[in-house]
Amino acid sequence: MAELEFRGLRKAFAGGTVAVEDLDLLTADGEFLVLVGPSGSGKTTVLRMAAGLERASSGDVLLGGEVVNDVAPPDRDIAMVFQTYALYPHMTVYDNMAFGLKLHGLKKAEIRPRVQSAAKMLELDELLKRKPSQLSGGQRQRVAMGRAIVREPAAYLMDEPLSNLDAKLRVEMRTYLAELHQRLRTTTLYVTHDQTEAMTMGDRVAVMRDGRLQQVDIPQVLYDRPANAFVAGFIGSPAMNLVQARLTAGEGAAATIELGEVVLPLPRSLLARRPGLAHYAGRDVVVGIRPEDIEDASLVPSANGSSLPVRITLAEALGSEVIAHFPLGGVVATAAAEVPSDAPSVEAAPASGAVLTARLSPRSGARTGQPLRVVIDLERLHFFDPETDQAIR
């Protein structure tokens, strides 16, 4: 068994800063678990406590069911891959990969087959005599991974290993890492701030914020059923639109949602799936609208009278889609989710409404500065309590 588990884990630094608070999390044997969150969420601190580089203030770190709190880092059966390659520039690829095994006292006859096997797996077998300066960024990162693989550890810890690569190479290495894990099936805890990496690579994804675990589940569940407004806004690109609205009761089981100056009828099927909404009749709620659930009304024949007139403040034509931004009169945006650092700069929202983002079909006629009618898929709305930020089921 190579389970990696945290029980009641807490880390407080000198001065009173609490980096991790009451973390209970299990990485199952052979699982690829991704720890994701914005900067300062505590994810790297968790990784360092797993490696023994930081000592927990309280709680336990378990590997294979055994508490390893007092086990020195070299004696934990764990290998790390860091954000920086940390290769020895004067050593060849072979010597870099073999260095850790030499430190552990293995003989040359034991080291060679391990290095050659890992090099073949990583497509480095033709580069073993080269030095790091003769390699590309992706090749250097593979050498760093190879150095961890030859250890044949119980678990891998990876701290944002792809963040220093360019965008195209990062996509290639994501695929490569996922395929590599399918072959090795070694327990892996992977830390990243990039939610795209998390969603495409993880068997499960754990979302952290301010040192606390927000939700852990398979990627699709995080997307479809976020536990709170933070997870809803963090998972998905472009980010979910989170706005304040008022829920009003209608005749019978009917209800409407007031989005500023717009009143939309809620489908009965939606109300049946979310019976908790009945307790919010006549009250304010936070409504979440995924950008991909907004479309150009001219491309949705069934929209008819339910379409909304808007004016596009910015239309980004990306070939496969159009990312459009527009204000919605009288709507107030919430600040439940951190704005991604790569979010585009758009014209400031007028005082009368918040700016919403839509992911439209490339066939849309959306143009910057031009009017457009859009339709919202009301079946896919998300609702959150404005005081607790928790999802209303």
TAJO-V339674 format. One record per residue. N is the residue number from 0. SS is DSSP state (H for helix, E for strand, L for the rest). PSI is psi in degrees with one decimal (* if undefined). Layout:
BEGIN
n: (N | N)
ss: (SS | SS)
psi: (PSI | PSI)
END
This chain:
BEGIN
n: (0 | 1 | 2 | 3 | 4 | 5 | 6 | 7 | 8 | 9 | 10 | 11 | 12 | 13 | 14 | 15 | 16 | 17 | 18 | 19 | 20 | 21 | 22 | 23 | 24 | 25 | 26 | 27 | 28 | 29 | 30 | 31 | 32 | 33 | 34 | 35 | 36 | 37 | 38 | 39 | 40 | 41 | 42 | 43 | 44 | 45 | 46 | 47 | 48 | 49 | 50 | 51 | 52 | 53 | 54 | 55 | 56 | 57 | 58 | 59 | 60 | 61 | 62 | 63 | 64 | 65 | 66 | 67 | 68 | 69 | 70 | 71 | 72 | 73 | 74 | 75 | 76 | 77 | 78 | 79 | 80 | 81 | 82 | 83 | 84 | 85 | 86 | 87 | 88 | 89 | 90 | 91 | 92 | 93 | 94 | 95 | 96 | 97 | 98 | 99 | 100 | 101 | 102 | 103 | 104 | 105 | 106 | 107 | 108 | 109 | 110 | 111 | 112 | 113 | 114 | 115 | 116 | 117 | 118 | 119 | 120 | 121 | 122 | 123 | 124 | 125 | 126 | 127 | 128 | 129 | 130 | 131 | 132 | 133 | 134 | 135 | 136 | 137 | 138 | 139 | 140 | 141 | 142 | 143 | 144 | 145 | 146 | 147 | 148 | 149 | 150 | 151 | 152 | 153 | 154 | 155 | 156 | 157 | 158 | 159 | 160 | 161 | 162 | 163 | 164 | 165 | 166 | 167 | 168 | 169 | 170 | 171 | 172 | 173 | 174 | 175 | 176 | 177 | 178 | 179 | 180 | 181 | 182 | 183 | 184 | 185 | 186 | 187 | 188 | 189 | 190 | 191 | 192 | 193 | 194 | 195 | 196 | 197 | 198 | 199 | 200 | 201 | 202 | 203 | 204 | 205 | 206 | 207 | 208 | 209 | 210 | 211 | 212 | 213 | 214 | 215 | 216 | 217 | 218 | 219 | 220 | 221 | 222 | 223 | 224 | 225 | 226 | 227 | 228 | 229 | 230 | 231 | 232 | 233 | 234 | 235 | 236 | 237 | 238 | 239 | 240 | 241 | 242 | 243 | 244 | 245 | 246 | 247 | 248 | 249 | 250 | 251 | 252 | 253 | 254 | 255 | 256 | 257 | 258 | 259 | 260 | 261 | 262 | 263 | 264 | 265 | 266 | 267 | 268 | 269 | 270 | 271 | 272 | 273 | 274 | 275 | 276 | 277 | 278 | 279 | 280 | 281 | 282 | 283 | 284 | 285 | 286 | 287 | 288 | 289 | 290 | 291 | 292 | 293 | 294 | 295 | 296 | 297 | 298 | 299 | 300 | 301 | 302 | 303 | 304 | 305 | 306 | 307 | 308 | 309 | 310 | 311 | 312 | 313 | 314 | 315 | 316 | 317 | 318 | 319 | 320 | 321 | 322 | 323 | 324 | 325 | 326 | 327 | 328 | 329 | 330 | 331 | 332 | 333 | 334 | 335 | 336 | 337 | 338 | 339 | 340 | 341 | 342 | 343 | 344 | 345 | 346 | 347 | 348 | 349 | 350 | 351 | 352 | 353 | 354 | 355 | 356 | 357 | 358 | 359 | 360 | 361 | 362 | 363 | 364 | 365 | 366 | 367 | 368 | 369 | 370 | 371 | 372 | 373 | 374 | 375 | 376 | 377 | 378 | 379 | 380 | 381 | 382 | 383 | 384 | 385 | 386 | 387 | 388 | 389 | 390 | 391 | 392)
ss: (L | L | L | E | E | E | E | E | E | E | E | E | L | L | L | L | L | E | E | E | E | E | E | E | E | E | E | L | L | L | L | E | E | E | E | E | L | L | L | L | L | L | H | H | H | H | H | H | H | H | H | L | L | L | L | L | L | E | E | E | E | E | E | L | L | E | E | L | L | L | L | L | H | H | H | L | L | E | E | E | E | L | L | L | L | L | L | L | L | L | L | E | H | H | H | H | H | H | H | H | H | H | H | L | L | L | L | H | H | H | H | H | H | H | H | H | H | H | H | H | H | L | L | L | L | L | L | L | L | L | E | H | H | H | L | L | H | H | H | H | H | H | H | H | H | H | H | H | H | L | L | L | L | L | E | E | E | E | E | L | L | L | L | L | L | L | H | H | H | H | H | H | H | H | H | H | H | H | H | H | H | H | H | H | L | L | E | E | E | E | E | E | L | L | H | H | H | H | H | H | H | L | L | E | E | E | E | E | E | L | L | E | E | E | E | E | E | L | H | H | H | H | H | H | L | L | L | E | H | H | H | H | H | H | L | L | L | L | L | L | E | E | E | E | E | E | E | E | E | L | L | L | L | L | E | E | E | E | E | L | L | E | E | E | E | E | L | H | H | H | H | H | H | L | H | H | H | H | H | H | L | L | E | E | E | E | E | E | E | L | H | H | H | E | E | E | H | H | H | L | L | L | L | H | H | H | L | E | E | E | E | E | E | E | E | E | E | L | L | L | E | E | E | E | E | E | E | E | E | L | L | L | E | L | L | L | L | L | L | L | L | L | L | L | L | L | L | L | L | L | L | L | E | E | E | E | E | E | E | E | E | L | L | L | L | L | L | L | L | L | E | E | E | E | E | E | L | H | H | H | L | E | E | E | L | L | L | L | L | E | E | L | L)
psi: (137.3 | 40.2 | 141.5 | 118.5 | 143.5 | 130.6 | 114.5 | 35.1 | 133.9 | 140.2 | 118.1 | 128.3 | 165.6 | 135.4 | -9.9 | -2.0 | 122.8 | 113.7 | -33.7 | 135.9 | 117.8 | 56.5 | 120.9 | 114.5 | 134.4 | 125.2 | 111.5 | 162.1 | 121.9 | 3.5 | 148.2 | 100.1 | 128.3 | 129.0 | 117.0 | 151.7 | 167.4 | 171.1 | 137.1 | 7.7 | -11.5 | 2.0 | -42.5 | -34.3 | -39.1 | -44.5 | -41.8 | -33.4 | -35.0 | -36.1 | -15.0 | 6.9 | -18.9 | 141.4 | 131.5 | 140.2 | -35.5 | 166.1 | 177.3 | 147.8 | 124.9 | 136.2 | 120.0 | 29.9 | -4.5 | 134.4 | 128.1 | 18.9 | -39.5 | 9.5 | 130.1 | 148.6 | -44.4 | -22.2 | -5.3 | 136.2 | 62.9 | 142.2 | 140.9 | 145.0 | 122.8 | 171.0 | -40.6 | 147.5 | -35.8 | 45.6 | 149.7 | 116.4 | -25.6 | -3.4 | 152.6 | 170.4 | -44.8 | -48.1 | -35.0 | -42.9 | -30.9 | -14.0 | -46.6 | -36.4 | -36.4 | -40.2 | -29.5 | 4.9 | 13.8 | 149.1 | 161.0 | -39.1 | -25.7 | -33.1 | -44.6 | -51.7 | -33.5 | -46.3 | -44.2 | -38.4 | -45.1 | -39.1 | -39.0 | -40.3 | -36.4 | 6.5 | 43.5 | 3.5 | -23.7 | -1.2 | 9.0 | -24.8 | -3.3 | 163.2 | 159.6 | -35.1 | -16.6 | 8.3 | 155.9 | 170.6 | -42.6 | -38.6 | -39.4 | -40.5 | -34.4 | -33.9 | -43.3 | -39.6 | -39.1 | -37.6 | -34.8 | -39.6 | -41.8 | -19.7 | -24.2 | 55.2 | 174.0 | -27.2 | 150.6 | 141.6 | 124.1 | 120.7 | 93.5 | 54.4 | -14.4 | -1.3 | -20.8 | 1.1 | 156.1 | 166.1 | -46.5 | -44.3 | -32.0 | -40.5 | -43.8 | -42.5 | -29.3 | -47.8 | -42.4 | -44.4 | -41.4 | -43.4 | -38.5 | -41.4 | -35.3 | -32.1 | -41.2 | -36.5 | 40.5 | 137.8 | 127.2 | 129.5 | 117.0 | 124.8 | 134.0 | 157.4 | -4.1 | 108.3 | -23.1 | -43.2 | -45.7 | -46.5 | -32.2 | -19.6 | -31.4 | 137.5 | -42.9 | 159.2 | 132.1 | 122.1 | 127.7 | 152.1 | 126.7 | 40.7 | -2.1 | 143.5 | 125.9 | -43.0 | 143.7 | 126.8 | 180.0 | 152.4 | -42.3 | -34.4 | -39.3 | -37.9 | -45.0 | -33.5 | 63.6 | 140.9 | -27.3 | 176.6 | -30.1 | -49.8 | -40.4 | -42.4 | -25.5 | -37.3 | 122.6 | 141.1 | 121.2 | 161.3 | 152.5 | 141.1 | 124.2 | 114.5 | 155.8 | 144.2 | 169.9 | 131.6 | 127.5 | 142.6 | 142.0 | -164.0 | 138.4 | -128.2 | 3.8 | 156.9 | 160.1 | 162.8 | 128.7 | 109.2 | 85.0 | -115.2 | -1.7 | 134.7 | 123.6 | 134.8 | 135.7 | 131.9 | 143.0 | -32.4 | -35.1 | -43.7 | -34.3 | -35.2 | -23.3 | 70.1 | -21.4 | -19.9 | -23.7 | -28.5 | -5.4 | 10.2 | 128.1 | 8.8 | 164.5 | 145.1 | 166.4 | 124.9 | 132.9 | 128.9 | 114.5 | 138.8 | -33.3 | -6.5 | 12.5 | 132.5 | 157.2 | 120.3 | -28.9 | -15.8 | 1.8 | 91.6 | -33.8 | -6.9 | -51.7 | -116.5 | -9.6 | 3.3 | 156.1 | 135.2 | 127.4 | 168.8 | 122.9 | 122.4 | -23.8 | 127.0 | 121.2 | 105.5 | 113.6 | 10.7 | -65.1 | -11.7 | 168.2 | 121.4 | 115.3 | 144.2 | 135.7 | 147.6 | 148.6 | 116.6 | 130.1 | -0.5 | 138.4 | 127.7 | 152.4 | 166.4 | 34.8 | -29.9 | 144.1 | 135.1 | 124.7 | 146.1 | -22.3 | 10.4 | 141.7 | 155.0 | 122.4 | 163.7 | 136.3 | 144.1 | 140.1 | 163.3 | -22.8 | -3.4 | 158.9 | 155.5 | 126.3 | 154.9 | 137.0 | 142.7 | 105.1 | 161.5 | 147.9 | -14.8 | -2.4 | 150.4 | 17.4 | 128.2 | 143.3 | 128.2 | -0.4 | 152.5 | 156.4 | 149.0 | 129.5 | 159.5 | 138.8 | 133.4 | 98.0 | -21.6 | -22.3 | 19.9 | 149.5 | 149.2 | 140.5 | 147.9 | 127.5 | -19.8 | -40.5 | -15.4 | 3.1 | 148.9 | 142.5 | 113.4 | *)
END
